[in-house]
Amino acid sequence: MNSRYTRTTLAALTASLLGVGVLAACGDDSDDADSTVTVTREAPADTSGTESAAATTTSRSDGSGSSDHTDARTSAVDAAGALEAALDAKPGSYAVEVDEEDGRAWEITLVADGKGVEVTVDNATGEVTGERSTDLDAEQREAPSVTAAEAVDAALAEKPGTLDSLDLDQDGGTVVWEATVIDGTREWDIVIDASSGDILRANQDD
């Protein structure tokens, strides 16, 4: 009797201990589940942080792109635009020189009331940023029949490219426009009759 009772008691205790172990295991699983949920909740915060960083990077990249758009010169003012801006700033004047200065500005020499005025035009915005008095050559003291704007058109029609400079000068006693046009890697010197608009010469500059 005692021996059987003892075996029964041991069996009951063993079963009880197993039950406790199972419950403990379940409790551990529950803790693991809670831990997993916590990690899952933190993940969106990390993801959000990553997206925010990406957005910041994109923003900086976009900002850089905007600057490049301006530096790419898609909005740069050409010779005709610079001439228009300068002449608008000095009504009644006429132009005798056009010079592009290192991609930063145009210097337009005008004759206003018989005096020379060099007007600076911003290459990116087209705004007049300054002016100063300048001397004139003898041939520049009288307005030519062919205007500076017409001379620009004639030079670019002869050699398509970008006008770099234009100057009212004399060539063998004839008043002419001397233009420099850049076509890719080539540079052309073009001489235009300031009375008729005829192309007198178009030579590649070595």
C-alpha positions as CSV (number, residue, x, y, z in Angstrom):
1,M,0.0,0.0,0.0
2,N,2.7,2.4,0.9
3,S,4.7,1.6,-2.1
4,R,1.7,2.0,-4.5
5,Y,0.7,5.2,-2.7
6,T,4.2,6.6,-3.1
7,R,4.3,5.8,-6.9
8,T,0.9,7.5,-7.3
9,T,2.1,10.5,-5.4
10,L,5.3,10.8,-7.5
11,A,3.2,10.5,-10.7
12,A,0.9,13.2,-9.6
13,L,3.9,15.5,-8.7
14,T,5.6,14.8,-12.0
15,A,2.4,15.7,-13.9
16,S,2.1,18.9,-11.8
17,L,5.7,19.8,-12.5
18,L,5.2,19.2,-16.2
19,G,2.1,21.4,-16.2
20,V,4.1,24.2,-14.5
21,G,6.8,23.8,-17.1
22,V,4.3,24.0,-20.0
23,L,2.8,27.1,-18.4
24,A,6.3,28.6,-18.0
25,A,7.0,27.9,-21.6
26,C,3.8,29.5,-22.6
27,G,4.7,32.5,-20.5
28,D,8.1,32.7,-22.2
29,D,6.4,32.5,-25.6
30,S,4.2,35.3,-24.6
31,D,7.2,37.4,-23.5
32,D,8.8,36.6,-26.9
33,A,5.7,37.6,-28.7
34,D,5.6,40.9,-26.8
35,S,9.3,41.5,-27.6
36,T,8.6,40.8,-31.3
37,V,5.7,43.3,-31.2
38,T,8.0,45.9,-29.7
39,V,10.6,45.4,-32.4
40,T,7.9,45.7,-35.0
41,R,6.7,48.9,-33.6
42,E,10.1,50.4,-33.6
43,A,10.8,49.4,-37.2
44,P,8.4,52.0,-38.7
45,A,10.1,54.7,-36.7
46,D,13.4,53.6,-38.2
47,T,11.9,53.4,-41.6
48,S,10.4,56.8,-41.2
49,G,13.8,58.1,-40.2
50,T,15.3,56.5,-43.3
51,E,12.6,58.1,-45.5
52,S,13.2,61.4,-43.8
53,A,16.9,61.2,-44.5
54,A,16.2,60.2,-48.1
55,A,13.9,63.2,-48.4
56,T,16.6,65.4,-47.1
57,T,19.1,64.0,-49.5
58,T,16.7,64.4,-52.3
59,S,16.0,68.0,-51.2
60,R,19.7,68.7,-51.3
61,S,20.0,67.0,-54.6
62,D,17.1,69.0,-56.0
63,G,18.7,72.2,-54.7
64,S,22.0,71.3,-56.4
65,G,20.1,70.5,-59.6
66,S,18.5,74.0,-59.6
67,S,21.9,75.6,-59.4
68,D,23.2,73.5,-62.2
69,H,20.2,74.5,-64.2
70,T,21.2,78.1,-63.9
71,D,25.0,77.2,-64.4
72,A,23.9,75.1,-67.5
73,R,23.0,78.5,-69.1
74,T,19.6,77.4,-70.3
75,S,18.5,80.8,-69.0
76,A,21.7,82.7,-70.0
77,V,21.2,86.0,-71.9
78,D,22.6,86.0,-75.4
79,A,24.1,89.0,-77.2
80,A,20.7,90.1,-78.6
81,G,19.1,89.9,-75.2
82,A,22.0,91.9,-73.6
83,L,21.7,94.5,-76.4
84,E,18.0,94.9,-75.8
85,A,18.5,95.3,-72.0
86,A,21.3,97.9,-72.5
87,L,19.3,100.0,-75.0
88,D,16.2,99.9,-72.9
89,A,18.3,101.3,-70.0
90,K,19.4,104.2,-72.2
91,P,16.6,105.2,-74.5
92,G,17.7,107.1,-77.7
93,S,21.2,105.5,-77.6
94,Y,22.8,103.2,-80.1
95,A,25.4,100.4,-79.6
96,V,28.9,100.3,-81.0
97,E,30.5,97.4,-79.0
98,V,29.4,94.1,-77.5
99,D,31.7,92.0,-75.4
100,E,31.0,88.8,-73.4
101,E,33.1,88.7,-70.2
102,D,33.9,85.2,-69.1
103,G,30.3,83.9,-69.1
104,R,29.5,86.3,-66.2
105,A,28.3,89.5,-67.9
106,W,28.0,91.4,-71.2
107,E,29.7,94.8,-71.6
108,I,27.7,96.9,-74.1
109,T,29.2,100.2,-75.3
110,L,26.5,102.7,-76.1
111,V,26.5,106.2,-77.5
112,A,24.1,108.4,-75.6
113,D,23.9,112.2,-76.3
114,G,27.3,111.9,-78.1
115,K,29.0,110.3,-75.2
116,G,30.3,106.8,-74.7
117,V,28.7,104.7,-71.9
118,E,29.7,101.1,-71.1
119,V,26.7,99.3,-69.7
120,T,27.2,96.0,-67.8
121,V,24.4,93.4,-68.2
122,D,24.2,90.3,-66.0
123,N,24.6,87.2,-68.2
124,A,22.2,85.1,-66.1
125,T,19.4,87.6,-65.3
126,G,19.6,90.2,-68.1
127,E,19.6,92.9,-65.5
128,V,21.7,96.1,-65.9
129,T,24.2,96.0,-63.0
130,G,26.3,99.0,-63.8
131,E,27.5,101.7,-66.2
132,R,30.5,103.9,-66.6
133,S,31.8,106.5,-69.1
134,T,34.1,105.3,-71.8
135,D,36.0,106.8,-74.8
136,L,34.7,106.5,-78.4
137,D,36.6,106.0,-81.6
138,A,36.0,108.5,-84.5
139,E,33.8,106.0,-86.5
140,Q,31.7,105.3,-83.4
141,R,30.5,108.9,-83.1
142,E,27.9,108.5,-85.9
143,A,25.2,105.9,-85.8
144,P,25.8,103.3,-88.6
145,S,23.1,102.3,-91.1
146,V,23.3,98.7,-89.9
147,T,22.5,98.5,-86.2
148,A,24.4,96.3,-83.7
149,A,21.4,93.9,-83.5
150,E,21.3,93.6,-87.3
151,A,25.0,92.9,-87.4
152,V,24.6,90.2,-84.8
153,D,21.9,88.6,-86.9
154,A,24.1,88.8,-90.0
155,A,27.1,87.3,-88.3
156,L,25.1,84.3,-86.9
157,A,23.4,83.8,-90.3
158,E,26.8,83.5,-91.9
159,K,28.3,81.2,-89.2
160,P,25.8,79.8,-86.8
161,G,27.1,79.6,-83.2
162,T,27.5,82.0,-80.3
163,L,28.4,85.6,-80.7
164,D,31.4,86.5,-78.5
165,S,32.1,90.1,-79.5
166,L,31.1,92.8,-81.9
167,D,32.9,96.1,-82.6
168,L,32.2,99.0,-84.9
169,D,35.5,99.8,-86.5
170,Q,37.2,100.8,-89.8
171,D,38.7,98.4,-92.4
172,G,40.5,100.0,-95.3
173,G,38.6,103.2,-94.9
174,T,35.2,101.4,-94.7
175,V,33.2,101.5,-91.5
176,V,32.5,97.8,-90.6
177,W,31.2,95.6,-87.9
178,E,33.9,93.1,-86.7
179,A,32.2,90.1,-85.1
180,T,33.6,87.0,-83.4
181,V,31.5,83.9,-83.5
182,I,32.3,80.7,-81.7
183,D,31.1,77.5,-83.3
184,G,31.9,74.6,-81.0
185,T,35.7,74.6,-80.8
186,R,36.1,76.9,-83.8
187,E,36.3,80.7,-83.8
188,W,35.3,82.8,-86.7
189,D,36.2,86.5,-87.5
190,I,33.4,88.0,-89.6
191,V,33.6,91.5,-91.1
192,I,30.3,93.1,-92.1
193,D,29.8,96.3,-94.0
194,A,28.1,98.8,-91.6
195,S,26.4,100.6,-94.5
196,S,25.0,97.6,-96.5
197,G,25.1,94.6,-94.1
198,D,27.1,92.6,-96.7
199,I,29.5,90.0,-95.4
200,L,33.0,91.2,-96.5
201,R,35.0,88.3,-94.9
202,A,34.5,85.3,-92.7
203,N,37.7,83.7,-91.6
204,Q,38.5,81.0,-89.1
205,D,40.7,82.2,-86.4
206,D,43.7,80.0,-85.9
